[in-house]
């Protein structure tokens, strides 16, 4: 099975799709959702990671120095 990556406008993609021989089994479409004015950020600085908040770890006093990263801990 051969895959094709089609990019461009809707019309360009549709024109390219018609020229492909064979069966089309799947398509991925990215559709931008409109943001209500109340939720829109005034400066375009929305927190794109906000939805990941419940999955994040908030660790205090982490030593992320080069020495700490490359030094084996006890039991490693």
N, C-alpha and C positions, 0 to 999 in steps of 0.2 A: 504494500500500500504506500502510496506517495502522498506527502502532505504539501500544502501550498499555504504561504502566508500572503494574504491580500491586504494591502494598505491603501489608503486614499480616501476620497469622499465616498458617500454611499453609492453614487452613480458609477464611479470608477471601479469600486469593488464589485458591484452588480455586473458591470460589463466584463470584468475579468472572470467572474464566476461562470458566466454563460459560455466562455471560451474553453473552460476546463471540461475535458471528456471524462465520462464516468459518472459515478453516483456521489452526491454530496450527502454525507451522513451526519455531520455535526457542524455547528457554527457558534462562535463565541462573539457576542455583541456587547460593547461597552456603552451604556447609556447614562449620561450625566443626569442626576436628579436635581430638579430645581430646589434651591434652599429658600425657605420662607424668610421674608424680610426681618422678622423678629429674631431669627437664629443667625442671620448673616453677621459676620464679624466686620466691624467698621473699617478695619485696616487690613483685612485679608490674612489675619494671623490666627486663624482657628487652630485649636489643638487637634491635629490629625491623629494623635495617639490616644485620645480620650476614651475611645471604646475599648482600649486594651487595659484600662485602669484596673478592672477586677482581676486580671491575670498577672499583674506586675507585683514584684517583691520590693518592699521598701526596707532596705537594710541600712542600719546606722553604723557609723564608724568602720567602714570597710577600707582595708589597706590595699589599694590597687596600685601600689608603686611597682616599678619594674622588678625590684628585688623580691617583693612579696609574691609577685606573679610567677617568677621563675624558680623560687625556692620550694623544694618538696616539703610537704607537711608530714607530720608524723603518720606513719601507716601507708604512705604512698610509695 
